[in-house]
Amino acid sequence: MDEDLAQRLSRLLDRVEGWLPEQPATVDWNRDVAALWHSHPLGGQLIAVAPRDGVRLDDLIGVERQTQALLDNTRAFLQGYPANHALLWGARGSGKSSMVRALLNTLAGEGLRLIQIDRHDLVALPVLVQRLRDCPQRFVVYCDDLSFEGSDDAYKALKSVLDGTLTGPPDNVLLYATSNRRHLLPESMSDNQETRLVEGELHHGDAVEEKISLSDRFGLWLAFHPFDQQAYLEACRHWVAHLTDDSAWNDSAREAAVRYATLRGVRSGRAAWQFACQWVGSRAIRASKS
């Protein structure tokens, strides 16, 4: 090759490489405790991330039963005992996603590693699971706000990994998902019209059976319901004290918390946190001006 042409090609390659995004560092599971999985046509890539916040399991008010069940299941998994894939479903803002983050903050020191995967990347889930199979660490692969539309076939990859292949997921991988839908797929009136009563027994149609079959592969179902007022106010008190101190929670704060929930039309852990941020922030601003 002509030397001048070779030099021009080398300069062109240098310019092209300069336009490419910087490649993230390889995940080191001895150091990193969390990562994101991004699929691409050649498989996928793990990108290490730091935990989002310092929320702990003790910070989750009103969902103590669900917290203990998920904690027990995950500890059993980390210690090599039988454990179930988990589906956290129910009301929005009730602490489902926060519980998974708090679980990592609590159990990372005991060996838990967390990988988050978006719904649209689930097609490459088998690639990720195969990559983790020979790792010495134990992983929870987590999909937040999981749901599928009626024409969406991406759920088949999830079904296959959960309980549909000859090998199944390896012993060092569990799948956790959060969703507002118990069955993860939309349900229509026409689906239920196929249900029949046969000799006193209720038999679902094929459409309903198909939709139930996905969530049925999660052995641990944890339901999250809207807060009653007592649980909501207890969560408000906790977060106000967390952001300042116990003395900031008084009758005035309680009345403001009730108004806040009434105006928004919801009582939840998320609403409690948002109220605490507003209450503590506005009081701090007024105090700074006085």
PyMOL commands that set and color helices and strands:
alter all, ss='L'
color gray80, all
select helices_A, chain A and resi 3-19+57-59+64-78+96-110+119-132+155-163+189-192+206-215+229-243+246-248+251-264+269-289
alter helices_A, ss='H'
color red, helices_A
select strands_A, chain A and resi 34-40+43-48+86-90+112-117+138-143+173-179+196-198+201-203+220-224
alter strands_A, ss='S'
color yellow, strands_A
deselect
rebuild
show_as cartoon
